[in-house]
Amino acid sequence: MEEAGNTLLLLVLLVDLYAVSTSRIQGCIRASALHGVLLAALPGTLHGHLGTHALVIGLGTLAVKALFIPHFLMRALRQIQIHREVEPYVSQHGNLLVGTCLVAFAFWLAQRIPVPHSTMPTLLVAVALATFLLGFFLLVSRRKALTQVVGYLMVENGVFLFGLNLAGSMPLVVELGILLDVFVSVFVFGIILFHIREEFDHIDTDVLRELAD
């Protein structure tokens, strides 16, 4: 069970790096969907003794993060008809280099920070930190608002991973409420994106910032 959990965590890390390095917005959304599948499998893998609790959280995560949100983002992508980050702040190779450095920093930091429970695997802490940092980097290094939504989701996934250590003590209604909150946030953001596209014919945040000024 532990070996399967470690494999899933390493796959999450690979998906993180792919999302950061690709310039295709569709690729970022697909990476987010794959994230949802992997995260849905982790509660039962890392905490097999939780039974029904792990099953409900896993199914909820699968429904929200792997199905509903990616479907909604793909629909928004088709409506705005923008497929690539043409002029990102950082080049594709630069993204991969920065991403690799952030992963190395996350593993270094995971060895040194105190965790709430000594049973929390170091790899889980490292991947949670890496996912959080890479998501934040994606959020600030891309111009297109839709890609920034994926960055926001990665940040939330990092928090979700770190919270897996508390899965046994956190009330189920709280966890499901968090999933619902994430879904509603992305849903509202998608509606805003659509109206911005209809009004200004683009979703480049730099241009929108200039309009605000």
ZITA-V308811 format. One record per backbone hydrogen bond with DSSP energy under -0.5 kcal/mol. NH is the residue of the N-H (numbers start at 0). CO is the residue of the C=O. E is the energy in kcal/mol with one decimal. If there is no record, write none. Layout:
# ZITA-V308811
nh:NH co:CO e:E
nh:NH co:CO e:E
This chain:
# ZITA-V308811
nh:4 co:0 e:-2.0
nh:5 co:1 e:-2.3
nh:6 co:2 e:-2.0
nh:7 co:3 e:-2.2
nh:8 co:4 e:-2.2
nh:9 co:5 e:-2.2
nh:10 co:6 e:-2.0
nh:11 co:7 e:-2.2
nh:12 co:8 e:-1.9
nh:13 co:9 e:-2.0
nh:14 co:10 e:-2.4
nh:15 co:11 e:-2.3
nh:16 co:12 e:-2.1
nh:17 co:13 e:-2.1
nh:18 co:14 e:-2.6
nh:19 co:15 e:-1.9
nh:20 co:16 e:-2.0
nh:21 co:17 e:-2.2
nh:24 co:22 e:-0.5
nh:24 co:82 e:-2.1
nh:25 co:82 e:-0.6
nh:27 co:23 e:-1.7
nh:28 co:24 e:-2.1
nh:29 co:25 e:-2.5
nh:30 co:26 e:-2.2
nh:31 co:27 e:-2.0
nh:32 co:28 e:-2.0
nh:33 co:29 e:-2.4
nh:34 co:30 e:-2.3
nh:35 co:31 e:-1.8
nh:36 co:32 e:-1.7
nh:37 co:33 e:-2.4
nh:38 co:34 e:-3.0
nh:39 co:35 e:-1.9
nh:40 co:36 e:-1.3
nh:41 co:37 e:-1.1
nh:42 co:38 e:-0.8
nh:44 co:40 e:-1.4
nh:45 co:41 e:-3.3
nh:46 co:42 e:-2.0
nh:49 co:46 e:-2.2
nh:50 co:47 e:-0.9
nh:52 co:49 e:-1.5
nh:54 co:50 e:-2.1
nh:55 co:51 e:-2.7
nh:56 co:52 e:-2.3
nh:57 co:53 e:-2.5
nh:58 co:54 e:-2.6
nh:59 co:55 e:-2.6
nh:60 co:56 e:-2.6
nh:61 co:57 e:-2.3
nh:62 co:58 e:-2.5
nh:63 co:59 e:-2.4
nh:64 co:60 e:-2.5
nh:65 co:60 e:-0.8
nh:65 co:61 e:-1.0
nh:66 co:61 e:-0.8
nh:67 co:62 e:-2.9
nh:68 co:63 e:-2.4
nh:70 co:66 e:-2.1
nh:71 co:67 e:-2.4
nh:72 co:68 e:-2.6
nh:73 co:69 e:-2.7
nh:74 co:70 e:-2.1
nh:75 co:71 e:-2.1
nh:76 co:72 e:-2.4
nh:77 co:73 e:-2.2
nh:78 co:74 e:-1.6
nh:79 co:75 e:-2.2
nh:80 co:76 e:-1.7
nh:81 co:76 e:-0.7
nh:84 co:22 e:-2.4
nh:85 co:83 e:-1.2
nh:87 co:84 e:-0.6
nh:88 co:140 e:-1.7
nh:89 co:140 e:-0.7
nh:94 co:90 e:-2.7
nh:95 co:91 e:-1.8
nh:96 co:92 e:-2.2
nh:97 co:93 e:-2.8
nh:98 co:94 e:-2.7
nh:99 co:95 e:-2.4
nh:100 co:96 e:-2.1
nh:101 co:97 e:-2.4
nh:102 co:98 e:-2.1
nh:103 co:99 e:-2.3
nh:104 co:100 e:-2.4
nh:105 co:101 e:-2.3
nh:106 co:102 e:-2.2
nh:107 co:103 e:-2.2
nh:108 co:104 e:-2.8
nh:109 co:105 e:-2.3
nh:110 co:106 e:-0.9
nh:110 co:107 e:-0.5
nh:111 co:108 e:-1.5
nh:112 co:108 e:-1.8
nh:119 co:116 e:-1.8
nh:124 co:120 e:-1.8
nh:125 co:121 e:-2.6
nh:126 co:122 e:-2.7
nh:127 co:123 e:-2.3
nh:128 co:124 e:-2.5
nh:129 co:125 e:-2.7
nh:130 co:126 e:-2.8
nh:131 co:127 e:-2.1
nh:132 co:128 e:-2.8
nh:133 co:129 e:-2.9
nh:134 co:130 e:-2.2
nh:135 co:131 e:-2.1
nh:136 co:132 e:-2.4
nh:137 co:133 e:-2.6
nh:138 co:134 e:-2.0
nh:139 co:135 e:-1.7
nh:140 co:136 e:-1.7
nh:141 co:137 e:-0.8
nh:144 co:202 e:-1.8
nh:147 co:143 e:-1.7
nh:148 co:144 e:-1.5
nh:149 co:145 e:-1.3
nh:150 co:146 e:-1.9
nh:151 co:147 e:-2.3
nh:152 co:148 e:-2.2
nh:153 co:149 e:-2.1
nh:154 co:150 e:-2.2
nh:155 co:151 e:-2.2
nh:156 co:152 e:-2.2
nh:157 co:153 e:-2.1
nh:158 co:154 e:-1.8
nh:159 co:155 e:-2.4
nh:160 co:156 e:-2.6
nh:161 co:157 e:-2.1
nh:162 co:158 e:-2.1
nh:163 co:159 e:-0.7
nh:163 co:160 e:-1.1
nh:164 co:161 e:-1.0
nh:165 co:162 e:-1.6
nh:166 co:163 e:-1.4
nh:168 co:165 e:-1.1
nh:169 co:165 e:-2.4
nh:173 co:170 e:-0.6
nh:174 co:170 e:-1.6
nh:175 co:171 e:-2.4
nh:176 co:172 e:-1.8
nh:177 co:173 e:-1.9
nh:178 co:174 e:-2.0
nh:179 co:175 e:-2.2
nh:180 co:176 e:-2.2
nh:181 co:177 e:-2.3
nh:182 co:178 e:-2.3
nh:183 co:179 e:-2.6
nh:184 co:180 e:-2.2
nh:185 co:181 e:-2.3
nh:186 co:182 e:-2.4
nh:187 co:183 e:-2.6
nh:188 co:184 e:-2.4
nh:189 co:185 e:-2.5
nh:190 co:186 e:-1.9
nh:191 co:187 e:-2.2
nh:192 co:188 e:-2.4
nh:193 co:189 e:-2.2
nh:194 co:190 e:-2.0
nh:195 co:191 e:-2.5
nh:196 co:192 e:-2.6
nh:197 co:193 e:-2.2
nh:198 co:194 e:-2.0
nh:199 co:195 e:-3.3
nh:200 co:196 e:-1.8
nh:204 co:142 e:-2.6
nh:204 co:202 e:-0.6
nh:207 co:203 e:-1.9
nh:208 co:204 e:-2.0
nh:209 co:205 e:-1.9
nh:210 co:206 e:-2.1
nh:211 co:207 e:-1.9
nh:212 co:208 e:-1.8
